[in-house]
Amino acid sequence: AKTSPLAQKLDNMASKNKSMAQKLDNIDQKMDELASENKSMAQKLDKLDKLDNIDRKMDELASENKSMSKATMDFTTSLLSGMKISHFIKNYNTEAGG
């Protein structure tokens, strides 16, 4: 039972068609994988961005803390020198008989 040339051609075409369909499936699968990787990368970038913002905030807070510490020190220094002056005046008045 010899197959006709037309039947042979149809078989070849069907086989090529099947092969093409398989390749398209593989491409679809690859694209899905890439989309998933892309989403994962976007999430990582988002996290990095948030961490960067947190770092920046911490730097700002450290800077504010530093200037508040300086302000506190300045205030304490002026307060102490004010106390010394009033103590000196009090002693002076006492010694001067005032």
C-alpha positions in Angstrom: 0.0 0.0 0.0 1.9 3.0 -1.4 0.8 6.4 -0.1 0.0 9.0 -2.8 2.3 12.1 -3.2 -0.6 14.3 -2.1 -1.1 12.3 1.1 2.7 12.5 1.7 2.6 16.3 1.2 -0.3 16.7 3.6 1.5 14.6 6.2 4.7 16.7 5.9 2.6 19.9 6.2 0.8 18.6 9.3 4.2 17.7 10.8 5.6 21.1 10.1 2.4 22.7 11.5 2.8 20.7 14.7 6.4 21.7 15.0 5.5 25.4 14.5 2.7 25.1 17.2 5.2 23.6 19.6 7.7 26.5 18.9 4.9 29.0 19.5 4.0 27.3 22.8 7.7 27.5 23.8 7.8 31.2 23.0 4.6 31.8 25.0 6.1 30.0 27.9 9.3 32.0 27.7 7.3 35.3 27.5 5.4 34.3 30.7 8.7 33.5 32.4 10.1 36.8 31.4 7.0 38.7 32.5 7.2 37.0 35.9 11.0 37.8 36.2 10.2 41.4 35.2 7.5 41.7 37.9 9.9 40.2 40.5 12.6 42.8 39.4 10.1 45.6 39.7 9.2 44.5 43.2 12.9 44.3 44.2 13.5 47.8 42.7 10.5 49.1 44.7 12.0 47.6 47.9 15.4 49.2 47.1 13.7 52.5 46.5 11.9 52.3 49.8 15.1 51.4 51.5 16.8 54.3 49.9 14.1 56.6 51.2 14.5 55.1 54.6 18.2 55.7 54.5 17.6 59.3 53.4 15.1 59.8 56.2 17.5 58.4 58.8 20.2 60.8 57.5 17.8 63.7 57.9 16.9 62.6 61.4 20.5 62.2 62.4 21.2 65.7 61.1 18.3 67.1 63.0 19.4 65.3 66.1 22.9 66.7 65.7 21.6 70.3 65.4 19.1 69.7 68.4 22.0 68.4 70.5 24.0 71.5 69.6 21.1 73.8 70.4 20.7 72.0 73.8 24.4 72.4 74.5 24.3 76.1 73.6 21.2 76.6 75.8 22.8 74.7 78.7 26.0 76.7 78.3 24.2 80.0 78.3 22.1 78.9 81.3 25.2 77.9 83.2 27.0 81.2 82.4 23.8 83.1 83.5 23.8 81.2 86.8 27.5 81.9 87.3 26.9 85.6 86.6 23.9 85.8 89.0 25.9 83.9 91.6 28.8 86.3 91.2 26.5 89.3 91.5 24.9 87.8 94.6 28.3 87.2 96.2 29.5 90.7 95.2 26.4 92.3 96.7 26.9 90.2 99.9 30.5 91.1 100.2 29.8 94.7 99.4 27.3 94.7 102.2 24.3 95.0 99.9 
